[in-house]
Amino acid sequence: MTDTAFIDGPAGRLQIQVSEPEGAPRALAVICHPHPLHGGTLNNKIVHQLAKTFTESGAVSVRFNFRGVGASEGRYDEGRGERDDLLAVTAWARGRWPGLPLWLAGFSFGGFIAMDAVHDLQPQWLVTVAPAVNYFPGQGVSLASVDWLLIQGDADDIVPLSAVEDWLAQHDLHPRLVRVEGAGHFFHGQLNTLRDIVKRHAPGAATSD
């Protein structure tokens, strides 16, 4: 079951969609969408697939539109305000489902916003798909001790694998990096592969390695 609602955000109301699992949830997942100025919304197919996969894995999944996107108020703020939007949505979600471990996720621009918020949000698990490190090449993030899954297509021409690997090396970061052979930025024809990778690495999964 998926519900659309609005919450108060730093720049006005924010549009959210919530999907709840069958039975009692074991985690709370918050997912960030791609770049607001390049068509990114909470309905992006990778964001949708992440939310669906998390819900199938027993988590409440919360997607939202950054400021200025869809029915969310405000305007694009070059990542600074979008990070604040994520903090506001997560605070709301934690208030509604208190005590659940946080799974934080994002795709492309949203992946970097999720990484940038790790220090403040302290998630149990971080999942980033093709995080847009080339949009923020000189910006480091604080990711010490977080369980981090990074999924990257080796045929990505928007966020190249080489740019991601160089950025990781520059900042001495060591996620579980899963390279998907033949996958471009939007994982055309590879969404089921993406789902399987996330499920395999989820905390507590029988096949997690």
N, C-alpha and C positions, 0 to 999 in steps of 0.2 A: 504494500500500500504506500502510495506517494502522495504527500500533501504539500501544497504551495502556501506560503505564508509570508508575512513581513515582520521585520524587527527593526528597532531603532539602531541606526548606525552612526558613526562619527560625522557623516556628511548628509544625514537624512535617512529615510527608511531603506532597508536592504531586502531584496527579494530572495527567499530561500525555498528549497525543496527538501523535504525530509522523507526518507524511506526507512521503514522499520522492519526488522526481521520477524519471522515467526518465532514465538516464544520469547523468553527473557533475553535481552541483548547482552553480549559479553564485552562489547567495546563501543566507542563513539568515534565515527570517522567523519572528518571534515575535509572536503575536496575543493581545490582552487582551479579555476578555469584559465584558458589561454589569454593572450593579450587583448585587452578591451578595444584597442584601436585596429585590430586585425580580425574582427569577427568572433572573438572569444566570448562564450556565454556558458551558463550552467548546463545548457543543452548540448554542448560539444560532445561528440560521440565517445571520445576517450574518457571524458569526465563522467559521462553517463555509464560507461562500462565499468569504471572504477567504483562508482557508487553501487551499481548492481552487484559487483563482485564482493564488495565489503558486506553488503546486506546478506548475500548468500553465505558469507562466512560468519554471520551472527552479529554484525555490528549495525547500529543505527547509522545511516549515512545522511550527511547534511551537505548539500550543494548550495551555492549562493552566487548571485551576480554581484561582481564588484560595482562600486559607485559608478553611476553613469551608464550602466549596461542594463538592457531590458527595462524592468520597472523599478530598478534601484535608482535612488536619487543621488545627486552630486555629479562630479566630473572627474575624468582621468587625472591621476596625480603621480604619474611616473614611478609607481611602485611604493611610494611612501604611504599614501592614503590607503592603497589597496592592502598593505600589510596591516594597517589599523582596522580595516574592514574585517580581515581574517580574525584578528584578536577579538573584535566585538562579537562576531558570529560564534566563535568558540566559547566565549564567556557565556553567551546565551544558552548554547547547547549544553555546556557543563552544568548550568543551573537547572535545566530541564531534566537531564539524565545524570545526576550527580554520582560520583564515585566510579564511573566507568573509565577504563584505560583509553587514552586518546590515540587514534590512528590519524595521522596528518598526511595529506596527499595533494599532489598538484601535477598538472600537465603544462609543459612549456613555460611561459611566463608565470603561470600559477605554481609550477614546480619550484621556481626560484623564490617566489613569495613564501611558500611553505617552508623552504629551507631557512629563509631569513627570519622566520618567526619561531624557530625551534628553541632558541635560548629562552624566550619568554613563555612558550607554551609547554615545554618539556613533554613531548609526546612519548608514548611507549614505542611507537613505530612510525617511521617516515617512509613514504613511498613517492618517488618522483619519476615521472615519465618525460624523457627528453627535456630536462630543466634548462631554461634559456640562459645559460651562463654567458653566452656571447652578447646578451643585452646588458649584462652587468659584469664585464670582464675583470675589472679591478676590485670588485667588491667581494670581500670575504664573508663567511658566515660562521657562526659558532655551533658546531655539530658534535661536540665531544660527547662520547658515550651513548649517542642515540643509535638505535637499531635502524639502519637505513638501507632501503632497497632502491637502487637506481636502475631503471629499465631504459635502454637506448637502442634505437635502430641503427644498424651499421650503414644504411643507405640514406640517412637523414641529411637533406641538403639545406635545412633551415637552422637546425642546431646540430652541426656535424659532430660525429663521434670523436674526431680528433680534437675539437674545441673543448668538449667535455673532459676528455682525458687530460689535456694540457691544463685545464683549470683545476682539476682534482690534484694533479701533481704540484701545481703552483702553490696550492693552499694546504698540501699534505693531508688530503682527505681520502678516506678509504671505505667507501660504501660497498655493499654487495652489488657489484655492477654486472647486470645481465645484458649481454649484447644479443639483439635479435637479428639474425641474418636476413638480409633483403628488406628489412622494414624501413620505410621512410618516416617522415615526421609524424604523419597522421595514422600510421599503422594500417593502411588500407589492406584489407584481407587478412589482417593479423590480430584482430581484436580478441579472438578466442585464445590465441597464443598469449596475449597480454593477460587475459583473465587467468589462464592456467599458471602463469608465472607468479602472479599476485597470490593466488590461493596456495601455491606450493610453499611460499615464503612467509605466510601469515603466522603471527605468534601462536604457538600451540598447534599448528598444523602437523599432522602425522608425517607428512613428507617434507617438512621444512628441513633445510640443511644449513 
